[in-house]
């Protein structure tokens, strides 16, 4: 049997420039207001995190979880920017929801130093339990007794953590506040409204299709593959950028890092770009 010849470069180029595919190829990018400043802020975050983490080692082993929250925020932020580039703000909101949660936790750790250790160590203890539950579910799904986690090992890890906590003066763990409670306390209630919508987007409820669909005559519905609505793109990008900035400044305060002045300047430039920017549905274009 002869193998089919691979498509030529000319064929691929013809496919990608065909009118029916022109708006949906990943080779094209959406120009959304503030994109340049958001990407520049990401570069500042990378530079700051890299340089400052080398200059200021974590003061205690459990502070490693603060750096984890910070770097997870950064990873989520980059993924969000990519999804906005390809006109997928609803999908970006799914990730922004997690980014917002991390930012609220970091802000809470920064605000209350007296309960900081108790909250971090509670998070570590919760992670031990979640890891155990994951292994248990994997063993059940794969019907493999060799994967069944040891209850004795779980209790051993918990006991070890409890001794570690006692050495740091923590006799009682402290949970983080709910995202809503933290948002209201830290004057982020406007962004919590975006978080509530992102919750809908995460689960594919009606809120997900608020902009991505359109009712038509005779009860039919148009479902869009892309969302180029300027208000939606701006809302998600602003939601994510503020959360990322909160994560960076809070983690820096906790870990003794110095946030460069250019980061604050870039956030102000980003906000101005959103105010000045205009976006039309036809603004899909190469932006490399």
N, C-alpha and C positions, 0 to 999 in steps of 0.2 A: 504494500500500500504506500503510495507516494504521499509525502507530507505536503500540506498546503504551504505555498510560499508566503513569507511574512509580508505585511503591507509595506509599500514603499513610503519614503518620506513625503513624496508628493500626495499620496493617498491620505496619509495621516493629516497633512496640512489641509486638504480639502474637507475631510470630516470635521475638523475642529473649526473651520471657518464657515461651515454650512449654516444657513440662517436659523435652522431649527435648533442648533446646538450652541450658537454663538454666545448666549448668555449663561450657559451652564458648564462650560469647560473650566477645569481647574487652572488652566493657563491664564485665565483672565482674573482681574482683581477689581474690587469695588472701591472707589475713592470715597471714603467717609470722613467727615470733618473731624479733625483732631488726630487722625491716624499717625501723621508724622511725629507729633509730640508724644503720643502714646508709645510709639516704638523707641523714641529717644529716651523716654522715661525708663523703659525696660532695660536699655543699655546702662543707664545710671544705676539702676537697681542691681544689675549683675556686677558692675564695678564696685559698688559700695559693699555688697555682701561678700564678695571675694576678698577685697582688701581688708575690710574691718574684721572679718572672721579670723584672718591670719594675725592681725594686731591684737585682738582681744579674745583669747580663748575663753570658752564657757567657764564660769566660776564654779559650777557644780555639775556632776554627771547628769542630773535630771534636767538641767537647762538645755541639754541637747535637743529636747523636745520643742523648745522655743525655736531653735534654728530649723528644725524639721517643719514647723508650721510656716515659718518665713519662706523657706525654699519651696514648699508645696504651693504657697500663694503665688510665687513667681512662676512656677510651672503652669499653673492654671491660667495665669494672666496671659502668658504667651499663647496658649491654646485658644483663649478667648479672642485675642487679636486676630489670629488666623481665621477663625470662624466668621468674624465680622468682615474680613477681607473677601470671603466668598459668599457674602450676603446671607448668613445663617445666624441672625441675632437670637432667635428662639433657642437654638442649640447652644449658642454662647451663654445664654442665660442659665442653662442647666449647670454649666461649670461655674458661672459667677455666683450661683447660690452657695456652692462649697467655699469659694473664695471669701464671700461675705462672712460665713460662719467662722473661718479661720481668723479673719480680721477682728471679729467681735471677741474671740477668745484672747487674742493677743492684746487687744485694748484693755480687757478686763485684768489680765495678768499685769499689765503696765500700771493700771490705776491703783490696784490694791496690793502693795508689796507684802503686807502682813499675811495675806491668804495665798500668796503666789505659790509657795512650795506645796501647800496642801492641795491646790488645784492641779498643779502639774503632776504630782504624784497620784492623785485620783485618776488623771488621764492615763498614766502609765498602768495603773491597776486595771482600769477599764479595758485597755489595749490587751493586757494579758488574757482577760476573759474572752474578748472578741477573737483573739487568735485561737484560743482553745475551741470556741464554738465553730470557727471556720474549719479547723481540722476535723472536728466531729461530723460536720455536714459533708465534707469531702469523702470521709470514710463511708458514710451512708450512701452517698450517690454512686460511688465506685464499687460498693460492696467489697471492700478490702479491709479485713481485720488488722492488717499490718499498719494501716493509717490511723487507727483509733487512738486518739491522744490519751495520755496517762493522767488520770485524776490526781494521782500522787505528785506528778511533776507540776501540775497546775498549783496545788497547794504549796509545794515547795517554793515555787516562784513567788507566790503571794506572800509567804512567810518571809522570804528574803527581802522583798520590797518593804514589808512592814518594819523590818529591822532597820533598813536604810532610812525609812521615813522617821523613825524614832531618833536616829542619829542627827537628823536635821530639825528636830523639835516638832515634828508633825505627828500628833497622836490621833487626829481626826481628819479624814479626807474632806475636801470641799469641791462640790460640783460647780461647773460653769453655769452661768445664767442662761436662760433661753435666748435665742437670737433676738426675739422681740424685746425681751426685758433689757438686754444689753443695748439694742438699737435705740430704745427710748432714753436710756440713761446717758448714752454718749452722743445724743443729738443727731442720730442717724435714722430718725423715724421716716423721713422721705424715702430713704434708700430701702427701708424695710418694706415699703409698698412694692418696690421692684423685686425684693426677695420673695414676697408672697406670690407675685406673678410668676417668678422663676420656678416656684414650687409647682404651679400649674403646668408650666412647660416641661418640667422634669417628668411628670406623670402623664403627659399627653392629654390633659383635660381640655375643656372648652377654651380656657384662657390661652392655651398654646396657639389656637387658630384665630385669635382675635384680629390679627392683621394678615395672617398667612392664608386666609380664605375669604371668599366673597360670595354672598348669596346671589343667585341668578333667577331669571324668570322660570316660572313653573316648578319652583321648589328645588331646582338643581343648585349645585355648589361648585365654585371654582377653587381648587386647592393649588396654591402656588408652591413651586419648587424653591423659589428664592424670595426673600423679603428685603426689598430695597427702600422701604419706607423710612424717611429720614428721622422721624421722631422715635421710632423703635430702635434704630441703630444708635442714635445719640443716647437714648436712655440706657441701653445695655452697656455701651462703652463707658458712659459716665459712672454707672453703678460699679463696674469692674475696676475702673481706674482709681476711684476714690477708695474702694476696698483694698486695692493693692498698696496704695499710698499709706493707708492706715496700718496695714500689716508691716510695712517697712519702718515707719516711724515708731510704732509700738515695740517691735522687736529690737530696734536700735536702742531705744530707751532702756529696755530690760538688759540688754547684753553690753551696754556701754559703747555702742558704735556711734560714730559721728555721721549724721546725714548731711551730705554736701548741700550748700545753698542752691546749687543749680537744680536740685530735685524739686525744691519749692517753686523755683522760677518756672520750671518745665510744667508743673501742675497748673500754674496760673496761665501759661501760654496755651495749655490744652483747653482750659475752660474758655478762654477767649476764642479759640478756634471753633469750639462748639457754638458759641454765640454768633460768630460771623459766618459760619459755614452754611451752605445751601446744597441740597442734594436732590437730584431728579432721578426718576426710575430708569432713565436712559444713561446714567453715569457709570455704567459698567465699561471698564476699559483697562488696558494693560497699565500696571503701576509698578514696574520692576525697576 
